[in-house]
């Protein structure tokens, strides 16, 4: 990740200041092209709006609107205490039986993981019902922060039967959960999944680096192996400016 602020001022030397195309749009389009062409790499931090406005001889509202255009497209992200950073675009995930880690890899993003909690705990009513086990049975509980290109994109909470307690935090920092399950001979065949939305709760805003009460996408999933046994309950939340779900609908 780049530490020094960057601004490719040479791209804006010939802005048309008298024509019909708004200046914010010209700045936004040239900046987008530089990001997509790799001239400004993922992780690079941009100069602040005041500095950019001074360099280009434009107003701060003009620069703010240009940058907001790219924030809305998922190409830039604002991070508290850091500033505006370049990302590789919003992660679009097809609604399939894959893990987020694998989806990030396949879409040429660099996945990262911070394990927040890794513990054995008794199953409460909801977990026990989902996994088909008695209430109070020991389970492995995981809570992880998933990053893409160094930017926080999701919080993943998973509950698994205690037989998977040998999955270590170190392994989870290097591999996706489904990869580790497959390595143990588990083949996930079907899942029940619900996608929704809500506002951040507890420490989610801090972990996701968004304002408190911001909206998040949610996904709850119960996955079953080839024998029909529930092997994982996932409760995940995602930054909507960094993440979206995609599915194909076919008429019957």
N, C-alpha and C positions, 0 to 999 in steps of 0.2 A: 504494500500500500504506500502510495506516495505521501511524504511528510510535508514537503514544501508546496505552497500554493502555486498554481499555474494559471496562466491566461495567455492563449495564443493570439496576441494582439494583431499579428500580421494578417489574420483572416478577416479583419474588419477595417482595413485601410481604405477600401473603396465603397463604403456604405453610401447608398443613395439617400441623401438627406433632404431632397426636394421632390422626389417622386411619389407616386401613390401608394407604394408598399410601406406599411408601418415599420418604423425602426425596430420595435421590439420583435417583430416577426423576422426581419432580416437577421438580427442577432441570434434569435432562437434557431433559425434554419442553419446558419453557418456553424453554430456551436454543436447542433445535432449531427451535422455531417462530419465534423471533426471527431466526435465521440464514436460514431459508427465506423469511421475509417481507421480508428485506432490511434489517431494523432494525439488525442487526449485519452490515456489508458484508464481502464477500470481501476478504481481506488484513488485516482488523482483528486486532489482537493482544489477547488477553484478559489481565486481571489474573492474577497468579499465584495458585496454590491457597490459599496462606496468607492472602492479602489477601481473597480471595473468602469463605473460611470465616469470617474475622473479621467481614466485612460482614453475612453472613447468620446469624451465630450458630450455625454448623454445624461439624461436625468436618472436619478435612482429608481423612480417608479417604472421607467422604461426597461431598465435592467432587471428589476424584480419580476416584471411580467414575462420577460424573455426566459428567465430561469424557471419561473413557475410552469411555463409551457412544457419544459423538459422534465420537471418533477412529476407533472401529471402523466407524462408518457412513461415514467419509470426509468428514465435515463440518468436522472440526478436524484439525490436524496439529501435532505437537510438533517444534520446530526448535531445535537446539542453539544456545545463545547468544542466542536470540530469544524463545523461549517458545512458547505455544500460539496458533496462528493459525487464522483461519477460511478455508476454501476453499469452492468452489462445488459440492462433492460429488465423489465418485469419478468418474473418467472411464471410461465404459463404451464400448468400441469394438467394433463389429461386425466380424467377420472378412471383410473385403472388400478390394478393390484400391484402397485410399485411403491417404493419408499421415496420420500423426498430427497434423500441422499442420492439415490440412483437417478432421479429425475434431474437433479442439478448437474450431475456428471454428464448425463446424456445430452444436456442442452448447453454444454461447454461453459458452465459456471464452476467456480471453485468452492465446493462445500466445506464448511467448517462446523465443528460441534464443541459446545461447552456443556459438560455434564454437571447439572445443578444438584440433582439428588439421585442417589443409587442406593436403595435400601430394601430390606425385607420388612414387610408390614402385614397386618391382618387385613383380609378383604372385607370392605364394608358391604352394605346391602347391594348397592348398584354394581360394584365390581364383581361380587359373587354371582349376581344374577347374569351378568354379561358373560362370565367365564364358565358358568354352570358348575360352581363349586360351593361348598357350605360357607356361610358367613363366618368370618374369623379365621379361615384357612390362610396360611402364609402365602404371600405373592411377592414377586419382584416388582417394585415400583421405580420407574425412571422418569426423570424430568430433565429435558435437554433444551438448550438454546441452539437453533440451527442458523448458520450464517451463510450468505452467498457473497463471494468476493469481498469478505470482510465486513459485510453489513448484515445486521440482525434481521431475519425474515420470519422466524417462527419460533414458537414454544411448543415442544412436543412432550406430552405426558402419556406414558404407556404402563399398563399393568399386565404382567405375564405370570403363568403358573410358576411356582417356586422351583421347578426342575431346571429353569433357565437362569437360576441365580449365579451360575458360573460365568455368565456374560459379564465382563468387567467394564469399568468406566473407561479404562484405557482402550479397550477394543471399540467401544462406542464412539470414541473420539476419532478413530481411524476408519470406521466402516459404518454402513447403514445397518439398522436393526434387522431388516429382512435378509440382508447378506449373511449376518451372523446366524439367523435362524436356519437358513438354507444350509449353512456349513454344519449344522447339527442334525441334518436330515429332515427338517421340517419343510413341507411343501404347502404353501398357502393356496387353496383352491377357490375360495369364495369369501366374500365379506359383505357385511351389512354396513352401510355408510350413510351418514346424514351431514349435509353441508348447510351452514347457517351463518349468522352474523350476530354480534353483540358489541358492547363496549368493553374496554380493558377493565380487568379486575386485579386487585392486590398489587403485586409487583410487576405485572405484565407490561405496563407502560414503560417502566424503567428498563426492563430487559429488551424490549423491542425498540427502545429509543424513540418513543412517540409521546405526545402530550397525554396526560392523564384523562381518561374518559374517551379517548379516540376509538373509532370503530375498528374491529378486527373481524376477519373471516374465521369461521370455525369448521372443524371436521371431526366428527365422532365416528369411529370405526371399530367393529368387532370382526376379527379375521379368524377363519376356520381352516384347519388342515384337511388333507385328503380323506381322513376318517370322519370328518364332521365335528371334530373337537375344537372348541374355541381356544386359540393359543395367544391371542393378543387383544387387549382393549386399548384403543388410542383415543386421546382427547387432545386435539391440537388447535392452536390459534395462529393466525398469520396476519402480517401487515398487508392491507389491501392495496397499498400503493406499490408493493413489491411482488405481489402474488395474485394469481387468478386461477380458477378451475376452468377446464374446457372439456366439453363432451359433444359427441355426434348423435343427433337424433334421427331416427329412421321411421318413416310412416309405415303403419301396418296395413 
